Amino acid sequence: MVAGVDKTEKKEIVMPDYEIYALKYAGPFVRTGAHLMWYQDWDKFETINYYIWCIKGAGQTVIVDAGVTPELAKKRELDGYVSPVEVLSRINVRAAEVRHVVITHMHFDHANGVSLFPAATFYIQEDEYRFWVRDPVATRPPFKEVSDADSTAHLTALEDTARLVLLNGDQQIMPGIQCLLAPGHTVGLQALAVNTAKGTAILGSDCAHVFRNYREDWPSSLIVDLVGWMKTYEKLRARVSSLDLLFPGHDRRMLEDYPEVAKDVTKLL
């Protein structure tokens, strides 16, 4: 062997291509333009939906966000509500058997339904979890309005077990799926970079409420860190393969503009 030359054959790691589904579990809801586009469109109105997402591929099923339980849906009088358990069953996913659930952030509409997944491991950014569980600021009225004591208690009970994984920044949770720290809307919101047949897609959750937020470089409402939010946009744009693969958290077009595979379920990729 010639000195300094390594002839060891290196095998290329092939990442699996995943499919991504959007599942509406509640809505439509009417929101002001200023709710969706911070400090703009005060006199306009738009409709949104509440979603969870399902990633399938390589023998794995990963659920992104947990939705809301029937009990909280009744208490909050959520229009058009269907249990996430029911919606998932329409694409042959049994919530009771799901092993991986990523919680993007701990607002009630994304985290309340954790009890619907009794066998799952939950992946949450540690900064996000510690804020809602430990920081007294989280009990102040503006934060308490969007949080949920039941899901917080459920997750707290899983501390120090294998079913609660607290992530510190960007971290791959399985081949082709990486959680990305993406603060702004909340202290430790996380997006997901997912390998697909069309390239790297990003499920951004409430990094944007609607596609327009990304197009116009403008956040939606409920901001804890505006500077952080702008840096998050830079990060996600640099990572995604194309802007049409960058998905928001609540846009009704995810239900209207993509192929329907079951009632209230569309295939994004």
C-alpha positions, 0 to 999 in steps of 0.5 A: 500500500502506498503511504498515505493512501487509504484504499479501504472501500467506503460504502455510501450510506443510502438514506431511506425515502419517506412519505409524509401525510397531513391529517386534519383533526379539527377545523376549519377555524376563522382567524384574523390576518394579524394572527397569521401574519404578525401585525398585518391584515388586521381587517382580513380573515382566513381559515386554518385547520389543526393537524398532526402529521405522519411519516412512513418509510423504511418500516417505520412510522413517526407521528409528528405532534399528538393533537388533542384528546376528546375531553379537551376538544369538548372543553374548548369546543373545537369545531370539526373535531375528530380524534387523532386516533380515528384519523390515523386509523384511516391510513391504517395506523393504530395509535396504540401501537405507534412507537415514535411521536415527535412533539414540535412544541408544547402548545395544547393543539400540538401536545395535549393528545400524548395520552392517546399514544400509550406505547410511544417514545416522545421526542421534545427539545429539552429547552422546550420541555424545561420551560413549560415544566420548570419555568414559573413564567410558563404559568403567567396568563399569556402562556397558560392560555396556550398550554395544557396541564394534562399533557405536561403532567403526562410527560413529566410522569415519563421523566427518567424513562426511555419513553421521554427523549429530551433533545439538545439542538439538532439531532437525528432520531433515525436515518433520514429524519432529523429534529431541528431546533427552531425557536421563535414561536416558542422557546424550543420549538423543533422542526423536522428535516425528512428525506423524501423522493423529492429531496429534503422536506421540512415539517416546520410546524408553527415556525409558520402558520401558513405558507405565506409566512415563509414566502414573505419572510414574516412570522405569525403571531405568538412570538417569544423571540423575534430575532430567533424566529428570523434566524430559524427561517434562515436555517430552514431555507438553507436546509430544505431542498426547495421552498415548496417542500417547506410546510407550515403548521396550520395552512388549509391548503395542506388539505385542499391542494394535495392528493386526498388518500382518506377523509381529512388526510392528504399525501404531501410527499 
